[in-house]
């Protein structure tokens, strides 16, 4: 599948900018009487990186700095005959316009008046309904599983139990990392931190790598794609000072309260989660080139303690007796298929719950991020970032035998290249190249079984056990092969221009998405036995479980995938015609041109 999209966005605004994944600073310079001071010189500085930018106030005394990296800034305002005024500690937040109005007093002597941003008229100007979470809050929030999606719930209008925003489904959210696509095209949810088996994330974006987190519930056209909210994360950058973290999070059953239901002297099942990680950033070349790297590992274990029923030797002997009573021979293929059931589970009596399943569910992921920021000069800068995850979950999805736990390896890659150019004090351009890749497959933990060697010809060469369901017993072959790859790339450009009291923003995007989905449903065969096929089906002296086992031993499936069942006298059915192959979800969307105008 591929989709191409070209968008042209033109926004004309009198008081606000549509926002990219960065932030903006605006304001008005006046004298103490409130009269505008045209031609005032405004100099912006980020002390942590040495970044500077300058502009001149318009005839109405207004100034504007669009597309700023998030961080703490200061501005210095000068005008002939007036005191020089410096405003410190101005926080630029993701997807947010900050307004700082500055008053200049008549110069009494050569001095600089320093003011904290908290002491001046600080406003935010935007038509977007948004909630921002800064670095301090990100680090201090108790996030379950260290999953950034938990922060979506901090925004107004979000359902407490999920990520539905303002009545829109969660699949209507648009997820971004540094303005780059972070969406799974197939499911319409975030690629990063997407749940694998049992909802455990197969990849984790390290929380310590997030500088700011934003949810815009009425996002501008340039952050569009979906009708719901825009969920964007900005990754930290290096500064002139070395900074970083190191951490280890742990959960262990020995640190929890003991369950009163456990027998005296017994140990609780293992429930453990280990998450070590680190982050570090700093200068490569002071005031010019910076780096930031982060890594995190998750290794979780969840033990089981489940009473289960397995076709033990005692059960099979009872089933053989039923077949002998009705003169039906045991099907040799059935005898061979019994070996698919783990030998350690087939030692109990012919009773329900004759086996205790106590295998371990395991979940792991290995996650790394690197970001390089370089400023060529005061007008041109480049930011390059890569994030990658590789993880595997192996967990119970219905069959309590470890051989048939579902295993789901996941790989995620997200790249971005962002180039910012200050073409003039009033003209700023941002070019973004991004790609998001997501891959996940599903399979049984043990695929060493060879059905053909056991006498079962499914017409498939794919290794692994068929799915066998015998009424009253645990099943085998729980997961037939499946998987998908999902790749989205885009080139996005935003051009911002200030003209007097008006701001003009133009942007274009080309997007291409490709989705390949593979379903091998029933390719290894699926057989069900419920005790209704054999001549013993009406025998009231037999339990339904024993009747189902007798059907299996005789080779009488109630239904089977890809097989033609004789509806007359019951006959052994074990021949399946099922071809190998990929099912592709393919469709094509022709390139289109969208033009949107907005007046604010």
ZAKE-833939 format. One record per residue (C-alpha): chain; z, y, x. Coordinates in pm, whole numbers, always signed. Example, Ala and Ser with C-alpha at 12.3 -4.5 7.8 and 13.67 -1.06 7.14 Angstrom:
2
MARVEX;kette;zz;yy;xx
MARVEX;A;+780;-450;+1230
MARVEX;A;+714;-106;+1367
//
This chain:
600
MARVEX;kette;zz;yy;xx
MARVEX;A;+0;+0;+0
MARVEX;A;-58;+348;+116
MARVEX;A;-15;+683;-39
MARVEX;A;-143;+1014;+86
MARVEX;A;-15;+1346;-28
MARVEX;A;-95;+1698;+69
MARVEX;A;+122;+1976;-74
MARVEX;A;+83;+2353;-47
MARVEX;A;+390;+2547;-149
MARVEX;A;+399;+2925;-185
MARVEX;A;+726;+3091;-282
MARVEX;A;+769;+3464;-330
MARVEX;A;+1131;+3580;-347
MARVEX;A;+1304;+3916;-360
MARVEX;A;+1657;+3807;-271
MARVEX;A;+1655;+3447;-152
MARVEX;A;+1475;+3195;+59
MARVEX;A;+1392;+2841;-40
MARVEX;A;+1572;+2631;+217
MARVEX;A;+1465;+2378;+474
MARVEX;A;+1723;+2141;+624
MARVEX;A;+1846;+2437;+829
MARVEX;A;+2023;+2754;+716
MARVEX;A;+1956;+3127;+699
MARVEX;A;+2142;+3453;+758
MARVEX;A;+2068;+3774;+569
MARVEX;A;+2243;+4105;+509
MARVEX;A;+2227;+4481;+483
MARVEX;A;+2327;+4746;+740
MARVEX;A;+2479;+5063;+593
MARVEX;A;+2692;+5359;+701
MARVEX;A;+3044;+5416;+566
MARVEX;A;+2905;+5597;+259
MARVEX;A;+2693;+5293;+168
MARVEX;A;+2360;+5448;+265
MARVEX;A;+2111;+5210;+426
MARVEX;A;+2051;+5239;+801
MARVEX;A;+1686;+5156;+865
MARVEX;A;+1572;+5044;+1209
MARVEX;A;+1918;+4917;+1304
MARVEX;A;+1891;+4658;+1584
MARVEX;A;+2048;+4321;+1495
MARVEX;A;+2104;+4061;+1764
MARVEX;A;+2202;+3704;+1672
MARVEX;A;+2376;+3470;+1918
MARVEX;A;+2510;+3115;+1920
MARVEX;A;+2771;+3116;+2199
MARVEX;A;+2778;+2735;+2218
MARVEX;A;+2412;+2703;+2318
MARVEX;A;+2320;+3050;+2446
MARVEX;A;+2061;+3084;+2168
MARVEX;A;+1967;+3444;+2082
MARVEX;A;+1732;+3607;+1835
MARVEX;A;+1677;+3976;+1756
MARVEX;A;+1532;+4170;+1467
MARVEX;A;+1521;+4524;+1329
MARVEX;A;+1649;+4623;+984
MARVEX;A;+1390;+4730;+728
MARVEX;A;+1368;+5073;+567
MARVEX;A;+1621;+4945;+314
MARVEX;A;+1859;+4841;+594
MARVEX;A;+1800;+4469;+534
MARVEX;A;+1777;+4202;+805
MARVEX;A;+1694;+3832;+787
MARVEX;A;+1717;+3532;+1022
MARVEX;A;+1551;+3228;+858
MARVEX;A;+1550;+2863;+970
MARVEX;A;+1862;+2859;+1189
MARVEX;A;+2019;+2545;+1329
MARVEX;A;+2363;+2486;+1178
MARVEX;A;+2650;+2616;+1387
MARVEX;A;+2880;+2913;+1453
MARVEX;A;+2705;+3243;+1530
MARVEX;A;+2779;+3609;+1593
MARVEX;A;+2571;+3920;+1527
MARVEX;A;+2578;+4251;+1710
MARVEX;A;+2443;+4556;+1522
MARVEX;A;+2352;+4882;+1696
MARVEX;A;+2206;+5214;+1580
MARVEX;A;+2180;+5550;+1755
MARVEX;A;+2477;+5774;+1672
MARVEX;A;+2685;+5486;+1530
MARVEX;A;+2943;+5247;+1666
MARVEX;A;+2819;+4910;+1785
MARVEX;A;+2965;+4641;+1556
MARVEX;A;+2998;+4271;+1633
MARVEX;A;+3073;+4010;+1366
MARVEX;A;+3204;+3677;+1498
MARVEX;A;+3252;+3326;+1358
MARVEX;A;+2964;+3324;+1112
MARVEX;A;+2909;+2969;+995
MARVEX;A;+2548;+2873;+923
MARVEX;A;+2544;+2573;+690
MARVEX;A;+2271;+2326;+602
MARVEX;A;+2039;+2431;+319
MARVEX;A;+2236;+2749;+261
MARVEX;A;+2173;+3123;+291
MARVEX;A;+2471;+3322;+424
MARVEX;A;+2492;+3697;+356
MARVEX;A;+2675;+3933;+595
MARVEX;A;+2672;+4304;+511
MARVEX;A;+2769;+4532;+802
MARVEX;A;+2896;+4890;+786
MARVEX;A;+2862;+5112;+1096
MARVEX;A;+3096;+5406;+1153
MARVEX;A;+2996;+5725;+1331
MARVEX;A;+3038;+5683;+1705
MARVEX;A;+3360;+5838;+1835
MARVEX;A;+3337;+5690;+2184
MARVEX;A;+3163;+5411;+2370
MARVEX;A;+3314;+5100;+2220
MARVEX;A;+3226;+4782;+2036
MARVEX;A;+3399;+4710;+1705
MARVEX;A;+3461;+4336;+1670
MARVEX;A;+3512;+4185;+1324
MARVEX;A;+3563;+3830;+1205
MARVEX;A;+3312;+3711;+946
MARVEX;A;+3604;+3627;+716
MARVEX;A;+3692;+3998;+700
MARVEX;A;+3353;+4129;+585
MARVEX;A;+3151;+4087;+268
MARVEX;A;+3033;+3728;+307
MARVEX;A;+2824;+3580;+29
MARVEX;A;+2576;+3302;-19
MARVEX;A;+2246;+3378;-182
MARVEX;A;+2055;+3091;-335
MARVEX;A;+1933;+2965;-670
MARVEX;A;+2015;+2611;-557
MARVEX;A;+2329;+2444;-688
MARVEX;A;+2461;+2289;-370
MARVEX;A;+2769;+2144;-205
MARVEX;A;+2809;+2144;+173
MARVEX;A;+3047;+1933;+379
MARVEX;A;+3110;+2068;+729
MARVEX;A;+3187;+1877;+1048
MARVEX;A;+3566;+1899;+1015
MARVEX;A;+3563;+1765;+660
MARVEX;A;+3313;+1493;+749
MARVEX;A;+3544;+1363;+1021
MARVEX;A;+3864;+1380;+816
MARVEX;A;+3741;+1227;+490
MARVEX;A;+3866;+869;+432
MARVEX;A;+3524;+712;+367
MARVEX;A;+3525;+351;+249
MARVEX;A;+3319;+150;+498
MARVEX;A;+3242;+474;+687
MARVEX;A;+2946;+519;+453
MARVEX;A;+2804;+873;+433
MARVEX;A;+2686;+814;+74
MARVEX;A;+3050;+842;-35
MARVEX;A;+3021;+1217;+34
MARVEX;A;+2765;+1258;-246
MARVEX;A;+3058;+1226;-486
MARVEX;A;+3198;+1557;-356
MARVEX;A;+2915;+1748;-526
MARVEX;A;+2962;+1878;-882
MARVEX;A;+2798;+1673;-1157
MARVEX;A;+2810;+1338;-971
MARVEX;A;+2931;+1028;-1153
MARVEX;A;+3260;+898;-1004
MARVEX;A;+3135;+540;-971
MARVEX;A;+2794;+608;-821
MARVEX;A;+2545;+867;-694
MARVEX;A;+2388;+977;-1023
MARVEX;A;+2367;+1358;-1016
MARVEX;A;+2359;+1582;-1326
MARVEX;A;+2244;+1299;-1550
MARVEX;A;+1963;+1196;-1317
MARVEX;A;+1953;+840;-1190
MARVEX;A;+2047;+775;-827
MARVEX;A;+1685;+669;-767
MARVEX;A;+1589;+1032;-834
MARVEX;A;+1777;+1152;-525
MARVEX;A;+1579;+1253;-217
MARVEX;A;+1755;+1144;+103
MARVEX;A;+1679;+1320;+434
MARVEX;A;+1806;+1320;+792
MARVEX;A;+1727;+1646;+974
MARVEX;A;+1468;+1712;+703
MARVEX;A;+1295;+1377;+766
MARVEX;A;+1238;+1120;+492
MARVEX;A;+1518;+864;+455
MARVEX;A;+1405;+686;+137
MARVEX;A;+1329;+325;+58
MARVEX;A;+1003;+350;-134
MARVEX;A;+1055;+19;-313
MARVEX;A;+1404;+78;-454
MARVEX;A;+1419;+458;-450
MARVEX;A;+1746;+467;-259
MARVEX;A;+1856;+564;+92
MARVEX;A;+1721;+350;+376
MARVEX;A;+2014;+427;+604
MARVEX;A;+2336;+250;+498
MARVEX;A;+2150;+44;+239
MARVEX;A;+2348;-256;+119
MARVEX;A;+2239;-602;+224
MARVEX;A;+2414;-919;+105
MARVEX;A;+2710;-849;-125
MARVEX;A;+2642;-474;-93
MARVEX;A;+2760;-453;+270
MARVEX;A;+2547;-204;+464
MARVEX;A;+2309;-367;+711
MARVEX;A;+2291;-46;+916
MARVEX;A;+2534;+245;+952
MARVEX;A;+2464;+603;+1049
MARVEX;A;+2773;+692;+1259
MARVEX;A;+2988;+942;+1071
MARVEX;A;+3076;+1113;+1401
MARVEX;A;+2707;+1197;+1449
MARVEX;A;+2690;+1406;+1130
MARVEX;A;+2727;+1781;+1178
MARVEX;A;+2688;+1882;+815
MARVEX;A;+2614;+1709;+487
MARVEX;A;+2454;+1878;+187
MARVEX;A;+2380;+1787;-175
MARVEX;A;+2145;+2028;-358
MARVEX;A;+2136;+1953;-729
MARVEX;A;+1862;+2206;-801
MARVEX;A;+1669;+2200;-475
MARVEX;A;+1376;+2425;-393
MARVEX;A;+1017;+2307;-394
MARVEX;A;+1004;+2273;-15
MARVEX;A;+1278;+2008;-23
MARVEX;A;+1122;+1833;-322
MARVEX;A;+980;+1483;-365
MARVEX;A;+1215;+1377;-644
MARVEX;A;+1339;+1542;-960
MARVEX;A;+1705;+1480;-878
MARVEX;A;+1921;+1614;-599
MARVEX;A;+1831;+1656;-233
MARVEX;A;+2081;+1480;-5
MARVEX;A;+2041;+1596;+353
MARVEX;A;+2231;+1531;+674
MARVEX;A;+2203;+1737;+989
MARVEX;A;+2277;+1549;+1311
MARVEX;A;+2491;+1712;+1579
MARVEX;A;+2336;+1869;+1886
MARVEX;A;+2467;+1915;+2236
MARVEX;A;+2615;+2246;+2352
MARVEX;A;+2707;+2404;+2684
MARVEX;A;+3044;+2229;+2666
MARVEX;A;+3082;+1853;+2691
MARVEX;A;+3223;+1723;+2364
MARVEX;A;+3261;+1380;+2207
MARVEX;A;+3474;+1117;+2040
MARVEX;A;+3575;+754;+2089
MARVEX;A;+3727;+548;+1810
MARVEX;A;+3812;+203;+1682
MARVEX;A;+3874;+124;+1316
MARVEX;A;+4028;-210;+1224
MARVEX;A;+4126;-402;+917
MARVEX;A;+4310;-733;+955
MARVEX;A;+4473;-967;+705
MARVEX;A;+4787;-977;+920
MARVEX;A;+4837;-605;+862
MARVEX;A;+4821;-640;+483
MARVEX;A;+5088;-744;+237
MARVEX;A;+5110;-1117;+186
MARVEX;A;+4982;-1244;-149
MARVEX;A;+5261;-1395;-362
MARVEX;A;+5014;-1663;-473
MARVEX;A;+4982;-1815;-126
MARVEX;A;+5175;-2139;-64
MARVEX;A;+5475;-2104;+163
MARVEX;A;+5385;-2130;+531
MARVEX;A;+5007;-2096;+478
MARVEX;A;+4799;-1824;+636
MARVEX;A;+4588;-1586;+427
MARVEX;A;+4210;-1604;+453
MARVEX;A;+4052;-1389;+720
MARVEX;A;+3955;-1042;+599
MARVEX;A;+3866;-836;+904
MARVEX;A;+3657;-534;+983
MARVEX;A;+3613;-397;+1336
MARVEX;A;+3423;-72;+1392
MARVEX;A;+3426;+71;+1744
MARVEX;A;+3210;+370;+1828
MARVEX;A;+3161;+684;+2032
MARVEX;A;+2973;+1013;+2045
MARVEX;A;+2910;+1256;+2331
MARVEX;A;+2703;+1570;+2370
MARVEX;A;+2655;+1836;+2633
MARVEX;A;+2409;+2029;+2847
MARVEX;A;+2130;+1890;+3059
MARVEX;A;+2032;+2240;+3165
MARVEX;A;+2279;+2510;+3057
MARVEX;A;+2151;+2738;+2778
MARVEX;A;+1824;+2544;+2776
MARVEX;A;+1835;+2166;+2728
MARVEX;A;+2103;+1965;+2548
MARVEX;A;+2169;+1602;+2461
MARVEX;A;+2371;+1416;+2201
MARVEX;A;+2417;+1038;+2175
MARVEX;A;+2623;+827;+1938
MARVEX;A;+2677;+457;+1877
MARVEX;A;+2875;+240;+1640
MARVEX;A;+2918;-134;+1585
MARVEX;A;+3047;-307;+1275
MARVEX;A;+3165;-666;+1271
MARVEX;A;+3328;-779;+948
MARVEX;A;+3457;-1119;+838
MARVEX;A;+3558;-1226;+488
MARVEX;A;+3695;-1577;+450
MARVEX;A;+3662;-1784;+134
MARVEX;A;+3902;-2020;-39
MARVEX;A;+3714;-2162;-338
MARVEX;A;+3755;-2496;-512
MARVEX;A;+3411;-2651;-541
MARVEX;A;+3248;-2973;-661
MARVEX;A;+3024;-3176;-430
MARVEX;A;+2835;-3504;-500
MARVEX;A;+3070;-3717;-291
MARVEX;A;+3023;-4088;-223
MARVEX;A;+3261;-4162;-511
MARVEX;A;+3051;-3951;-748
MARVEX;A;+2730;-4118;-629
MARVEX;A;+2880;-4466;-683
MARVEX;A;+2968;-4368;-1041
MARVEX;A;+2615;-4238;-1092
MARVEX;A;+2461;-4557;-953
MARVEX;A;+2667;-4754;-1202
MARVEX;A;+2518;-4551;-1489
MARVEX;A;+2163;-4622;-1367
MARVEX;A;+2245;-4991;-1329
MARVEX;A;+2384;-5005;-1685
MARVEX;A;+2054;-4873;-1822
MARVEX;A;+1831;-5065;-1583
MARVEX;A;+1693;-4756;-1407
MARVEX;A;+1637;-4787;-1030
MARVEX;A;+1774;-4527;-788
MARVEX;A;+1495;-4300;-663
MARVEX;A;+1484;-4326;-281
MARVEX;A;+1382;-3959;-256
MARVEX;A;+1705;-3866;-437
MARVEX;A;+1906;-4070;-189
MARVEX;A;+1735;-3883;+96
MARVEX;A;+1795;-3545;-69
MARVEX;A;+2168;-3613;-83
MARVEX;A;+2171;-3560;+294
MARVEX;A;+2098;-3192;+231
MARVEX;A;+2453;-3158;+98
MARVEX;A;+2690;-3109;+397
MARVEX;A;+2846;-3441;+501
MARVEX;A;+3189;-3278;+538
MARVEX;A;+3183;-3188;+167
MARVEX;A;+3107;-3541;+38
MARVEX;A;+3439;-3713;+109
MARVEX;A;+3633;-3633;-207
MARVEX;A;+3698;-3828;-526
MARVEX;A;+3475;-3834;-833
MARVEX;A;+3652;-3538;-990
MARVEX;A;+3582;-3171;-1043
MARVEX;A;+3692;-2938;-760
MARVEX;A;+3691;-3219;-505
MARVEX;A;+3607;-2986;-215
MARVEX;A;+3767;-2668;-79
MARVEX;A;+3505;-2421;+44
MARVEX;A;+3659;-2203;+315
MARVEX;A;+3368;-2083;+529
MARVEX;A;+3339;-1729;+662
MARVEX;A;+3112;-1453;+536
MARVEX;A;+3004;-1236;+830
MARVEX;A;+2851;-890;+844
MARVEX;A;+2743;-705;+1158
MARVEX;A;+2538;-405;+1255
MARVEX;A;+2455;-228;+1581
MARVEX;A;+2367;+138;+1550
MARVEX;A;+2255;+400;+1800
MARVEX;A;+2136;+761;+1794
MARVEX;A;+2001;+998;+2057
MARVEX;A;+1896;+1362;+2018
MARVEX;A;+1745;+1604;+2270
MARVEX;A;+1717;+1980;+2207
MARVEX;A;+1515;+2200;+2440
MARVEX;A;+1448;+2574;+2430
MARVEX;A;+1131;+2668;+2618
MARVEX;A;+1209;+3038;+2575
MARVEX;A;+1361;+3272;+2319
MARVEX;A;+1070;+3207;+2083
MARVEX;A;+996;+2835;+2105
MARVEX;A;+1229;+2533;+2079
MARVEX;A;+1188;+2160;+2027
MARVEX;A;+1426;+1895;+1888
MARVEX;A;+1357;+1521;+1920
MARVEX;A;+1578;+1256;+1758
MARVEX;A;+1582;+877;+1714
MARVEX;A;+1820;+663;+1512
MARVEX;A;+1804;+284;+1497
MARVEX;A;+2003;+4;+1336
MARVEX;A;+1988;-374;+1354
MARVEX;A;+2224;-587;+1151
MARVEX;A;+2263;-921;+975
MARVEX;A;+2474;-1031;+680
MARVEX;A;+2547;-1399;+620
MARVEX;A;+2732;-1444;+293
MARVEX;A;+2786;-1655;-16
MARVEX;A;+2547;-1565;-298
MARVEX;A;+2615;-1864;-522
MARVEX;A;+2617;-2177;-310
MARVEX;A;+2954;-2217;-136
MARVEX;A;+2812;-2437;+142
MARVEX;A;+2769;-2238;+466
MARVEX;A;+2420;-2387;+523
MARVEX;A;+2306;-2207;+211
MARVEX;A;+2475;-1874;+256
MARVEX;A;+2216;-1601;+237
MARVEX;A;+2120;-1444;+568
MARVEX;A;+1958;-1101;+557
MARVEX;A;+1864;-934;+886
MARVEX;A;+1784;-565;+853
MARVEX;A;+1613;-319;+1092
MARVEX;A;+1597;+58;+1040
MARVEX;A;+1425;+320;+1256
MARVEX;A;+1412;+694;+1189
MARVEX;A;+1229;+941;+1418
MARVEX;A;+1195;+1318;+1403
MARVEX;A;+1025;+1587;+1610
MARVEX;A;+1094;+1945;+1500
MARVEX;A;+928;+2247;+1662
MARVEX;A;+1048;+2598;+1579
MARVEX;A;+843;+2903;+1673
MARVEX;A;+942;+3268;+1633
MARVEX;A;+594;+3415;+1616
MARVEX;A;+730;+3767;+1558
MARVEX;A;+1059;+3918;+1441
MARVEX;A;+933;+3869;+1083
MARVEX;A;+727;+3550;+1117
MARVEX;A;+891;+3209;+1180
MARVEX;A;+727;+2867;+1168
MARVEX;A;+882;+2519;+1159
MARVEX;A;+676;+2203;+1214
MARVEX;A;+834;+1861;+1142
MARVEX;A;+694;+1520;+1228
MARVEX;A;+897;+1231;+1090
MARVEX;A;+882;+858;+1028
MARVEX;A;+1118;+622;+849
MARVEX;A;+1095;+242;+885
MARVEX;A;+1292;-17;+690
MARVEX;A;+1267;-398;+717
MARVEX;A;+1476;-666;+551
MARVEX;A;+1428;-1039;+495
MARVEX;A;+1624;-1301;+299
MARVEX;A;+1663;-1671;+376
MARVEX;A;+1909;-1961;+378
MARVEX;A;+2137;-1973;+681
MARVEX;A;+2012;-2323;+772
MARVEX;A;+1637;-2379;+743
MARVEX;A;+1616;-2689;+960
MARVEX;A;+1557;-2920;+662
MARVEX;A;+1217;-3089;+632
MARVEX;A;+1145;-3179;+269
MARVEX;A;+833;-3380;+354
MARVEX;A;+1029;-3599;+597
MARVEX;A;+1277;-3667;+314
MARVEX;A;+992;-3782;+91
MARVEX;A;+958;-3462;-113
MARVEX;A;+608;-3316;-98
MARVEX;A;+613;-2959;-229
MARVEX;A;+277;-2871;-80
MARVEX;A;+451;-2621;+146
MARVEX;A;+494;-2620;+521
MARVEX;A;+780;-2369;+511
MARVEX;A;+1095;-2518;+660
MARVEX;A;+1417;-2526;+465
MARVEX;A;+1581;-2698;+172
MARVEX;A;+1443;-2699;-183
MARVEX;A;+1664;-2547;-451
MARVEX;A;+1851;-2829;-626
MARVEX;A;+2080;-2760;-921
MARVEX;A;+2279;-3053;-1063
MARVEX;A;+2492;-2967;-1364
MARVEX;A;+2861;-2953;-1272
MARVEX;A;+2798;-2950;-895
MARVEX;A;+2738;-2676;-642
MARVEX;A;+2374;-2608;-564
MARVEX;A;+2178;-2616;-238
MARVEX;A;+1879;-2414;-121
MARVEX;A;+2015;-2092;-269
MARVEX;A;+1764;-1848;-114
MARVEX;A;+1389;-1899;-104
MARVEX;A;+1217;-1682;+162
MARVEX;A;+1159;-1317;+76
MARVEX;A;+1138;-981;+254
MARVEX;A;+966;-648;+289
MARVEX;A;+874;-371;+530
MARVEX;A;+870;-10;+414
MARVEX;A;+725;+267;+632
MARVEX;A;+689;+637;+549
MARVEX;A;+551;+903;+781
MARVEX;A;+494;+1272;+714
MARVEX;A;+393;+1600;+875
MARVEX;A;+555;+1907;+721
MARVEX;A;+504;+2273;+806
MARVEX;A;+696;+2574;+674
MARVEX;A;+597;+2933;+752
MARVEX;A;+839;+3218;+666
MARVEX;A;+741;+3587;+661
MARVEX;A;+949;+3897;+584
MARVEX;A;+769;+4193;+429
MARVEX;A;+1003;+4480;+347
MARVEX;A;+1236;+4371;+68
MARVEX;A;+1033;+4056;+4
MARVEX;A;+1012;+3720;+171
MARVEX;A;+710;+3494;+158
MARVEX;A;+729;+3124;+234
MARVEX;A;+434;+2889;+263
MARVEX;A;+439;+2521;+342
MARVEX;A;+223;+2212;+354
MARVEX;A;+291;+1842;+388
MARVEX;A;+93;+1524;+441
MARVEX;A;+278;+1202;+359
MARVEX;A;+174;+838;+396
MARVEX;A;+382;+544;+275
MARVEX;A;+316;+173;+316
MARVEX;A;+508;-107;+147
MARVEX;A;+454;-479;+215
MARVEX;A;+657;-721;+7
MARVEX;A;+669;-1100;+51
MARVEX;A;+802;-1334;-218
MARVEX;A;+793;-1708;-154
MARVEX;A;+967;-1780;-482
MARVEX;A;+999;-2155;-544
MARVEX;A;+764;-2232;-254
MARVEX;A;+1003;-2503;-130
MARVEX;A;+1052;-2629;-485
MARVEX;A;+1322;-2567;-745
MARVEX;A;+1468;-2858;-944
MARVEX;A;+1729;-2859;-1219
MARVEX;A;+1911;-3161;-1361
MARVEX;A;+2123;-3124;-1675
MARVEX;A;+2163;-3485;-1798
MARVEX;A;+1917;-3462;-2089
MARVEX;A;+1627;-3660;-1939
MARVEX;A;+1760;-4011;-1891
MARVEX;A;+1834;-4278;-2155
MARVEX;A;+2206;-4205;-2102
MARVEX;A;+2172;-3854;-2244
MARVEX;A;+2327;-3962;-2578
MARVEX;A;+2603;-4177;-2426
MARVEX;A;+2924;-4013;-2551
MARVEX;A;+3136;-4208;-2303
MARVEX;A;+2988;-4021;-2009
MARVEX;A;+3071;-3667;-1898
MARVEX;A;+2793;-3409;-1881
MARVEX;A;+2848;-3389;-1505
MARVEX;A;+2793;-3762;-1459
MARVEX;A;+2483;-3755;-1682
MARVEX;A;+2339;-3472;-1472
MARVEX;A;+2405;-3667;-1152
MARVEX;A;+2242;-3976;-1305
MARVEX;A;+1929;-3769;-1382
MARVEX;A;+1922;-3658;-1020
MARVEX;A;+1965;-4010;-880
MARVEX;A;+1682;-4132;-1102
MARVEX;A;+1459;-3838;-1010
MARVEX;A;+1440;-3696;-1364
MARVEX;A;+1447;-3314;-1333
MARVEX;A;+1489;-3110;-1649
MARVEX;A;+1238;-2865;-1502
MARVEX;A;+1080;-2806;-1166
MARVEX;A;+871;-2528;-1018
MARVEX;A;+499;-2596;-994
MARVEX;A;+525;-2951;-1135
MARVEX;A;+354;-3108;-1434
MARVEX;A;+620;-3294;-1631
MARVEX;A;+524;-3593;-1845
MARVEX;A;+673;-3521;-2187
MARVEX;A;+656;-3888;-2291
MARVEX;A;+877;-4146;-2123
MARVEX;A;+1078;-3997;-1841
MARVEX;A;+927;-4056;-1500
MARVEX;A;+1040;-3953;-1154
MARVEX;A;+894;-3608;-1087
MARVEX;A;+894;-3503;-722
MARVEX;A;+535;-3391;-659
MARVEX;A;+500;-3015;-652
MARVEX;A;+186;-2815;-591
MARVEX;A;+290;-2481;-450
MARVEX;A;+82;-2279;-206
MARVEX;A;+221;-2071;+75
MARVEX;A;+135;-1705;+67
MARVEX;A;+245;-1345;+54
MARVEX;A;+275;-1147;-262
MARVEX;A;+179;-790;-178
MARVEX;A;+276;-496;-391
MARVEX;A;-44;-308;-323
MARVEX;A;-168;+12;-480
MARVEX;A;-356;+314;-362
MARVEX;A;-304;+680;-441
MARVEX;A;-578;+921;-347
MARVEX;A;-485;+1235;-153
MARVEX;A;-400;+1519;-386
MARVEX;A;-342;+1892;-357
MARVEX;A;-42;+2045;-531
MARVEX;A;+4;+2421;-553
MARVEX;A;+336;+2556;-680
MARVEX;A;+439;+2917;-721
MARVEX;A;+794;+3041;-774
MARVEX;A;+916;+3396;-828
MARVEX;A;+1281;+3479;-772
//
